[in-house]
Each structure stands twice: as structure tokens, then as C-alpha cells.
Amino acid sequence: DADVTQTPRNRITKTGKRIMLECSQTKGHDRMYWYRQDPGLGLQLIYYSFDVKDINKGEISDGYSVSRQAQAKFSLSLESAIPNQTALYFCATSEGRNTEAFFGQGTRLTVV
Amino acid sequence: GQQVMQIPQYQHVQEGEDFTTYCNSSTTLSNIQWYKQRPGGHPVFLIQLVKSGEVKKQKRLTFQFGEAKKNSSLHITATQTTDVGTYFCAGRRDSSYKLIFGSGTRLLVRP
């Protein structure tokens, strides 16, 4: 089983709909992240959380919100999806600030 | 803000040829990490460099961190088809929580 699990793996949604992407981890890490990947643009940080009570905006947080329901769970919401939010979304965890990041399998989101 | 540029964006080599990707930061980094993403997969950590001028090797892969801690490179000797994928560098400033990723270099290897 994967240490970092994302659901769903693929999703097609309509413009204006609310959608939630979920991430759970079994690594016991406090730090969790949401990244967005677009072709040619690498990975851009959307939000990150260092513990259940700590949520921070990343580089591209507009149009997104997050919830850290527990140490193991970190969900990303698009309140009103728009086509330019079509992308591959990755959740990641890390043990500390200067340690490696472990990525989930990704969620491919298409907004039509 | 902090930017991490990576070149080339894309490289297609014959199996057995060498490959290098370069990463440059607009600011001094406390450390740099390298990740590999196979086609259809997720980024997987390869290595972290911390010291100025540091060089690390993993079999055919050689990683370098510049003296000024603003640039880094990944060199693959004698590429194999299993090296196919996108290679990302990711840097972090001393005082920063954020791991900033480069745009990646996509490597294709002709058998």
C-alpha cells in the first residue's frame, strides 16, 4: 500500500462545481503539502501545513482552500472550479524542513 | 520572489550518451534536492545536497552543488532507457519553509 494516498485519481468536473481532493498518509509526518503540476511549469506549491493547527498559503493559493482534519489527512478544495485549474495535483509529506518529500500518486483533474 | 530555473526543458539522447541538466536559483539556497518523475508517475526523491561545492554520486548519476549555493547540476553517464523521465531540482532558502521546484528537464532515451 502507498504511504501517501490520494483520492480520486482522476476526476472530470464542470465549471462552477465544488470539488474536494483528499490525501491521507501513513508515514506519521507532521508536514503535508499540496502541489499543482502543469506541463513545462514544474510543481507549484498551493498550500502547506506543519501540523493540524497550522495552515499556510503557498505560491498559488487563490481559488483553493484546504482542511487538515487530522495529522494523517489533508484535503484540497476548489470552491468553484474553473477550466484553468485543470492540472495534475500532488499531495506530499515530509518529516522535517530539510528532509525529502514523499509524494502521492497524483490526482488528474479536468474542469470542463 | 525566489525562482529556480532549470535547463534544458527537454533532451532526447541516444542510449549510451551522457546527459546533464542544470538548475539555477535567483537566491542562495540552504539545500537542494533532486527528484525523478517517470512518465505517468509521481516525483521520487533522489538526493539532497547541503554543502557548498558538494558532489555526490549514485552509480551513473553525479550531483553537484555550486560554490555559491545558487546552482546545481545532475549528470548521467551512459544513459539507459530506464533513465527516461523528468528530472526536477528543488531548492530551499535558509529561512524558508518552501521547497521551490524547477520546471524540470524531460529526458528521452533512444534505444
Interface residues (C-beta under 8 A of the other chain):
Chain A: Y33 Y35 G40 L41 G42 L43 Q44 L45 Y48 F50 N56 G58 E59 F90 R97 N98 T99 E100 A101 F102 F103 G104 Q105 G106
Chain B: G1 Q6 Q9 S30 N31 Q33 Y35 G41 H42 P43 V44 F45 Q48 V50 F88 A90 R92 Y97 K98 L99 I100 F101 G102 S103 G104
